[in-house]
């Protein structure tokens, strides 16, 4: 076992590292968002049905809502939920192959990200692309667990990473092309960063939206997939850092870093998952099949195929 770990090919270690960092940064960003700022899940609780349920349970409206000093049950629940995101942040670092309890807990962390995505979906008046944009974040811990349990080159792992990329790009593309109303922050960030008028910013977003769907298709073309993955790395990184670049200012407290940095950090899967795919496809090694064990390599498979067969078999 020790020899297998020592002799593990460096490209595979890098692939695991990309996936690990994607999940780590995503959970770390949401941890900061829940502890320092009020998380986005309040919209799930600030509803008449939850008020009625609280009253049936004997909780007064004042206790449920609070006095405005973050002392209501809703605010406290949102703050407490930050500990779950912190736990998943730690698990992203410590989880190892065959650590099944940690793996199951990390997959549960994807459920937390689904709740976040659903909250944003409701806040956006149930616009489907808003939920889709969180596909890469939701699936990042799942892909990491798959890479550890099945293999970093396992077909299921790779396909899930491709699905995460496509969902994220398609969600962004639907907004950029205007298939759904373009979010104000999209055009605002483009205008501020590129120093262009609103109309020009919308035109740029339209062009980017076309490229989003080109990537979703081109990722399936063997001769284009590496180029598409590389573009996705650049796109994911630039759209992540666009938040602090457009929002931070010397005139703000802490230059606005406390508000905008984590917005970039939690979007790390948007460029680290494509980076995983780019490096994977750059390597000459083949993708593992469903029957391949996690530590198997094409070299070992070829060596096994050259062994004489058992005449008595």
N, C-alpha and C positions, 0 to 999 in steps of 0.2 A: 504493500500500500504506500509506504514512504517513497519507494522508488517511482511509483506512478505519479506522485505529487511532484517530486523533484524534476522528473522528466516531462512534465506536462508542457506542451508546446506553448511558447510565449504568446503567439497570436490568440490562443484560446483564453489565456489569462487576461489578456486585454479585453476580449469580448465580454467576459464575466465582469470585468471592472466597469465597462461602459454601462452595462445593465444595472450593476449595483449602485453606481453613482446616480443614474437616472432616478431610481426609486428613492435613494437617500435624499437627494436634493428636493425632490417633489414633496416628500413627507416633511422635510425640514422647513420648507417654505410655508406649508399649510400649518405647521406647528406654530411658527411665528405669527401667522395670520390669526390663529385662534387665541394665543396668549396675549399678544400685544394689541391686536385689534379684535373687534367682535367678528367671529366667523360668519360665513354667509348663510348658515342654516337657520337663522332666526325666522326667515320667511316660512319655514315649515311649521313653526309653532305660533307665530302671530296670526292666528286664524280663529274665527268664531267657534269652530269645532273644538279646538284645544281649550279655549276659554270655558266652554260648556263642560268639557271633560274635567277640568280643574275644579269647577264648582261642584260637580257630582262627587268628586273625591274629597270635598271639604276644604279646598284651597281657595282662599279669598282672592278676588281680583287684584287687590293691592299687593298681596304676597306674590301672585303669579307675575304681574307686570313689573312690580318694583316702584321705587320712588324716582327713578331716573338716574340713580347713582350706581348703576350696574349691580343692584342688590336683589333684583327679581329672580325668580326661579329660571326663567328663560335665559337671562344673561349668565347665571351661574352654570347652567347646564352646558351652554356653549363654551364657556371657559374651561369647565371640567373635561369636555371632549378633547381639548388640546392635548391632554395626557395620553390619549389613545394615539394621536398622531406622533407624539414624541416617542412612544413605545415602538411604533412602526419605523421611525427614523433609526432607532438603535438596532432593531431587527435587520434593517437593510445592511448594516455593517457586520453584524454577528452571524447571520444565517449562513449555514454551510450545508453541503450535500449530506443527506440522510438526517438532518436536523428537522425531523418531520413536524414536531410541535411548532417550531419557529416558522416553518414553511406555511403551515395551516394558518397561523396567526397573521403572517404577512399577506396571505391571500385575503384574509378578513379585512386587512387594511385597504384592499381594493374596494371593499364594500363602503368604507368610510369615504373614499374618493367618489364613489357613485352618489352618495348622499350630497356631497358638495356640488357635483355636476348637476344633480336634479334640482338643488336649490337655485343654482344659477339659471337653469332651464325655466323654472317657475318665475323667477325675477324678470326674465326676458319674455314674458307672456307666452310661454310654452313654444318657443321657437326651436325646432329640432336641431339646427346647426349649432346652437349654443351648447347643447348636450354633447354633440359629436366632437366639438373642439377639445373636449376633455378625454377623448378616447385614449390618447397616448399616455396621459397621466393615470387613468384608471387601470390600464393594462400593464403599466411598467412593473409593479411588484409581481404580477402574475407571470410575466415573461422572465423575470429574474428567477422565480421559483421553478419554472419550466426548465430554464437553462441549468439549474443545479440538479434537479431531479431526473431530467431526461437527457440532457446534454446540450451544450451551447450551440451545437450544429444540428441538433435534432430537427426533423422536418416540422414537427408541431410547434417548436419554439420559433423557428424562422417564420412560419406562416402567421403565427400570432403577432409577431413583430410587424410583418407586412400589413396585417389588418389594422394594427394600431396606427401605423403611418397613414394609411389610406383614409381612415375615419377622421383623423385630425385634419388632414389636408382638405378633404371633401367638405368638412364643416366650415373651415376658413374660406374655401372657395365659394361656397354658397353665399356667404356674406359679401365677399369681395366682388363677386359678379352682380350683386344686387338682386339675387333670387329671393332673398329676405332683406329687409331694411338694413342698410349698412350701419353698424354700431358707431355712435359718435366718436368713440375713442379711436377707432380705426382711422377715420379721416383726419382726426385731430393730431394723432401721432405722426401720420404721414406728412401733414402740413408743417408741423413744428420741426421735425427732423430734416426734411428736405427743403424747407423754406419755400413752399409753393402755395398757391391759392387752393381754395377748397375744390374747385372744379378740376384742377390739375391733379389734386390728390385722389379724387374719385376715379379719374382716368387711369392713374397708376394702379390703383386697387383693382380695376377691371382687368388690366393686363396681368397682374399677379394672380388674380382668380382663374384666368385661363390656364396659366402655368400650373396652378394647383391641380386642376383636373388632368392636365397633360402628365403630371407626375403620377397621379393615381392609375393611369393607363400604362405609362411607360415602365412602371416598376415590374410589370409582367413580361416585358420584352427583354430576353437575355442580353442582347447587345446594348440595351439602353439602361438597364437597371442600376448599374454602378453610377452612371452619370446622374440618374434620377435621385439615387440615395445621397450623392454628394450635394446636389442642389438642396435636397431636403435638410441636410445638416446645416448649410448656410442659412436657409430660410428659417429653420427652427431657432437658430442662435440669434439671428438678427431681430426676429419678432419678439424674442424673449427679452433681449436687452433694450428693445425700443421703449419699454415701460420706464426704466430709470433714465434713459437718455432724454426722453421727451418730458418726463415729469420732474426730475431733480433740478434743484436750483440753489444757488448760494444764498438766496434770500430766505430759504425755508429752514425751519429747525432741523438740525442734523442733515441739512441739505435735502431733506425729503427721503433720505436713504431708508429710514425706518418704515416708510410706506411703500416705496417702489422697488427696493432691492429684492425683497422676498417674492414680488410679482415676477421677477425674472428667474429667480432660483427655482420656484415650483414648476416652471415650464422647461426644466432641463430635459425631461424625456422627449420633448419635441425635436431636439437635435441629437441626443445621445442614442435613441433607438435607431434613427437613420445612420448614425455613425457606426453602430454595431453591424448593421446590414452592409454598409460600404466595406468595412474591413473584412467581414465574413466572405463577401463575394470577391474580394481582391485576392484572397488566399486560394491556392490551387486545390486545396482539399475539398472533398465532396461533402454535401450535406448528408447527415445521418438519416437513415430510414427509420421507420417505426420499430424495426426489429433490432436496431443497433443499440448496445448498451452505452451509457453516458461516457465512458472512458475509451470506447473503441475508436480506432482511427482507420482510414482507408488502407494505410500501410499494413496494419495488423490483419485487416480483412483479406488483403491480397496474399499475405503470407499464409493465412489459414487456408485460402483456396488452393495454394500450391502443395499442401500436404497430401500425401497419398491417401486415397479413400480406403475404407475398411472393406476388404473383399467379402467379409461375412455380413456386412450391413445389408 
